[in-house]
């Protein structure tokens, strides 16, 4: 529910998970930071996102011709945006925001 794209920390709403205990350990946090810095997959993930959106383009046309729901609020997904392109752009922006937020959090470890 609500505006889109979601806030970058949208899925981090419940702080009662086991990783809270893990993140109290400085050695564990150091390992996370080191592994995160090695990954460097931002561009690869965005390319994969874009390639997958293109791959699904014909399928989405058939899907939304059959089920005309792009302007209808469904049980999940928030406010409908009215087109596949806008939905993809919104999801892509959420990914960028979330990645940047996560990168900022981990850089403080």
N, C-alpha and C positions, 0 to 999 in steps of 0.2 A: 504494500500500500504506500501511497505517497509519491512525491516527486521523483523524477528520474533524470540523470543517473543517480543511483543511491550514493550516500556518503561513502567515502573510501573505507571506513571501518565498519560498514553496515553489518557484516556477519560476525563481528567480534562484540557481541552484546552480552554474553554470559561469561562471567569471569570465574566460574566454579569448575574449571576443567583441570585435568592433571598437569597440563603444561604450565600452569601457574607455579606449581611446585618445582618443575624443572627449571623454569626461568629464574628461580632464586639462586641457582647454582652458577657462580661466575664462570666456571670452567665450561659448563654446557653452553652458556651464552656466547662465550668466546668461540666455541666450535661452530655454532650457528652462524655467527658473523663471518668466520673464515670460509665456510662452505658457501654461504650466500655470495660472497665476493668472487668465488671461483666460478659460479654458475654463469653469470653474464649472458642471460638468455632473453633479455627484453626484446630485442629486435626480432629474434627467431620466433618468439611467441606472438608478436604482432603480425609477422608475416604469415604464420600458421592461421591466425584468426582471420586475416584478410583472404587467404587462399580458401579456407573452409567456407567463408561467406559466399565467395564466388562459385565454389563447387555446388553449394546448395541453392543457387539462384533459380535454376529451372524448377527444382522441386518445390521451392517456396511459392513460385507462381501457380503451380498446379494445386498446391495445398490451400492457398488463400482464395483461389477461384472456387474450390470445393467448399471450404469453410471460411466464409467472409467475416473474420473476427478481428481484423486489424484495428478497428475502431470500437471494439467491445471489450469491456473490462472482464477478464477471466479470473479464476480463483487465485492465481499468482501472477506476479509480473508488474504490478503497479499500474499507473495510468497508461492506457494504450496510446501509442504514438502515431498510428495511422498508416505506416508503411514498413515494409521489410527493411529498406535502407535506413530509416530512422531508428528502428529497433536494433539493427546491427551497429549503427553509430553510437547509440546509447550504451549498448553492452561493451563496445570497444572502449568508450570513454570511462566506463566503470572500471574496466580492467586497468587502464592507464592510471586512474586515480588510486586504485587499490594497490597496484604495484609500487607507485611512488610513495604511498603511505607506508607500506610494508618496508620498503627500502629505507625510509627515514627512521622507522622504529628500530630496525636491525642495526643501522649505522650508530645508534646510541648505545649499543651493547658494549 
